[in-house]
Amino acid sequence: MRKKSVKKKSLKSKKVASSIKAAQDELPVQVRRIQSILSEKAVDIALPITKMLQAKLSLLESKLNRV
């Protein structure tokens, strides 16, 4: 009886260890995926702001040229 219990625990700990290893292996992939998504979002956010600032700069330049 006791040997079966030990074997089951050993098997469970091996499964847990293998699950942890798989998660650790997957982590760099997930980090790269998140970085890629954040980069895309940063571009999506920055582009309209850049266009707005360029328009304001053009407006200020035209006002300066009139003076």
Secondary structure, 3 states (H helix, E strand, C coil): CHHHHHHHHHHHHHHHHHHHHHHHHHHHHHHHHHHHHHHHHHHHHHHHHHHHHHHHHHHHHHHHHHC
